């Protein structure tokens, strides 16, 4: 599906006249990570779209770090809403997809109806948390990803053993992990995935990241409390930046809540959208 400067491979399901819900995946995943949630939302009457984000799977993989700056990622979401023939959409994002969703809410609120975040901190809260050792030690990989070529090599080493281990440690089976690994096999995909982190860091250091803005759209945060990568306090978005937020904590879910707690995530999203499960 063409969304402007790139084409995104998208899974689309649900009635054409249903409310549009865009599901954005994280690292190192792909649109298939949302498949159980997409199925549940579509069954409840939503028109659901789960793209492979730019750089992943069968989607276009523009070269260079700048191609993965926040503004480009937000424009992809705007273009996806337009390509679906809608003016606005509900946007749900997990991990990096959640970061993109936060920036959509801050910089493109005209295309957003309701916001759903799954295990992705508000950027202002994350920046503050990185000043603490508790979060910094969980985010050392972000700094490792700033190195040239070595991160790409390490991801692919041993037939993507490091990627598989991320999921295995949290009880995610190989059947679920395989689609994510396959999405990284495409030429250019590993560099694209790492370039999200490089672009984010460069934007912060050069001051080219857009300024934070207040989010006034109704916001749901679903948080798997067994998250190894984010401290629990990051579930609560800063009140000064988010005016209308409801936080649902899932004690038994991991960072990969759209996969290992898909039923609960789906139910909470439908409740947020005012629809019956």
Secondary structure as UniProt FT lines:
FT   STRAND          10..13
FT   TURN            16..17
FT   STRAND          20..24
FT   TURN            27..28
FT   HELIX           31..34
FT   HELIX           35..43
FT   TURN            44..45
FT   STRAND          47..51
FT   TURN            54..55
FT   TURN            57..58
FT   HELIX           65..68
FT   HELIX           70..83
FT   TURN            84..85
FT   STRAND          89..94
FT   HELIX           96..107
FT   HELIX           109..111
FT   STRAND          112..118
FT   HELIX           123..129
FT   TURN            130..131
FT   HELIX           133..136
FT   HELIX           137..139
FT   HELIX           140..144
FT   TURN            145..146
FT   HELIX           150..168
FT   TURN            169..171
FT   HELIX           174..185
FT   TURN            187..188
FT   HELIX           189..206
FT   STRAND          219..226
FT   HELIX           232..235
FT   TURN            239..241
FT   STRAND          245..254
FT   TURN            255..256
FT   HELIX           257..260
FT   HELIX           262..272
FT   TURN            273..274
//
